[in-house]
Amino acid sequence: MEEVRQLIAWLLWILPVATAVNIVYCIIAMNVDQDMVQSYKKRIRNAVFFLVIAETAMGLVNVIAGYYS
């Protein structure tokens, strides 16, 4: 059970960092390639949506793991 808690803690730390890196990359790419602005905006929206879903799921897993331990 301790391994699961460590994995959850690691994911809760790495997911926002990876999403921020992805968003920064998309913003830089939007400045370089003006033709693909809508595509990069969609990628940013999808990244933020994934982060919200992942954080919610990890929080739910954390609550469930805490309940059963």
C-alpha positions in Angstrom: 0.0 0.0 0.0 2.9 2.3 0.6 4.0 1.9 -3.0 0.6 3.1 -4.2 0.9 6.2 -1.9 4.3 7.0 -3.2 3.1 6.6 -6.8 0.2 8.9 -6.1 2.4 11.5 -4.5 4.8 11.3 -7.5 2.0 11.7 -10.0 0.4 14.6 -8.1 3.8 16.4 -8.5 4.7 15.5 -12.0 1.3 16.0 -13.8 1.1 19.8 -13.3 4.8 20.2 -14.2 4.4 18.2 -17.4 1.2 20.1 -18.3 2.9 23.5 -17.7 5.8 22.4 -20.0 3.3 21.4 -22.6 1.5 24.7 -22.4 4.7 26.7 -22.6 5.8 24.7 -25.7 2.4 25.3 -27.3 2.6 29.1 -26.6 6.1 29.2 -28.1 5.0 27.2 -31.1 2.0 29.5 -31.7 4.4 32.4 -32.0 6.5 30.6 -34.5 3.8 29.0 -36.7 0.9 31.4 -37.1 -1.0 29.0 -39.4 -1.4 26.4 -36.6 -2.7 28.7 -33.8 -6.1 27.0 -33.5 -4.4 23.6 -33.3 -2.2 24.7 -30.5 -5.1 26.4 -28.6 -6.9 23.1 -28.8 -3.8 21.3 -27.5 -3.6 23.7 -24.6 -7.3 23.2 -23.8 -6.9 19.4 -23.9 -3.9 19.6 -21.7 -5.7 21.6 -19.0 -8.7 19.3 -19.3 -6.5 16.3 -18.9 -4.8 17.9 -15.8 -8.2 18.5 -14.2 -9.4 15.0 -14.8 -6.1 13.4 -13.7 -5.9 15.5 -10.5 -9.5 14.6 -9.7 -8.9 10.9 -10.3 -5.7 10.9 -8.2 -7.5 12.7 -5.4 -10.3 10.1 -5.5 -7.7 7.3 -5.5 -6.0 8.9 -2.5 -9.2 9.1 -0.6 -10.1 5.5 -1.3 -6.6 4.3 -0.4 -6.8 6.3 2.9 -10.2 4.8 3.7 -9.0 1.2 3.3 -5.7 1.6 5.1 
